[in-house]
Amino acid sequence: MTAPPPGWTFLSNHGHVLVSLAADPDARIRDVAERVGITERAVQTIVGDLEEAGYVVRQRIGRRNRYTVVPQSRFRHPVEQHVRVGDFLSLVLGRGDRPPGPGPA
């Protein structure tokens, strides 16, 4: 497990796991845990939450899982309910139509 980033982040662990699964649908729980900086058990719990809420579909392929994000699902919080998860992920993963703008210095 990598060291957690200093201070706070804009996304929760649920958001980080969702982005990680969208970027690599065949990722192992261990790989996601390392990438996000949380335990494997925490990732398992979060994947279960995301699956139960309809954000992710888990498909068993042999001894591995493939995780498919449901792009038409919408965020739960009233402030972001108008945003589809697929649109958000396209932006975060660099697959959006807009060129990336400057970030914080």
TACOR-V401598 format. One line per field, one symbol per residue. ss: DSSP state (~ for helix, > for strand, _ for the rest). phi: phi as a letter, one per 30 degrees, with the letter a starting at -180 (. if undefined). psi: psi as a letter, one per 30 degrees, with the letter a starting at -180 (. if undefined). A space follows every 10 residues. Layout:
ss: ???
phi: ???
psi: ???
This chain:
ss: __________ __~~~~~~~~ ~~~_____~~ ~~~~~~___~ ~~~~~~~~~~ ~~___>>>>> >__>>>>>>_ ___>______ ___>~~~~~~ ~~________ _____
phi: .dddddicbd cddddddddd dddbdcddee ddedddibdd dddeddeddd dddidbccbd biccccccdd dddcdddedc edcdeddddd dddicddcdd cdcdd
psi: klkllkblle kleeeeeeee eeeifgklee eeeeefhlle eeeeeeeeee eefgfkkkkk jbglkkkkkj fflllekeeg ffkkeeeeee eeggglfkkk lkak.
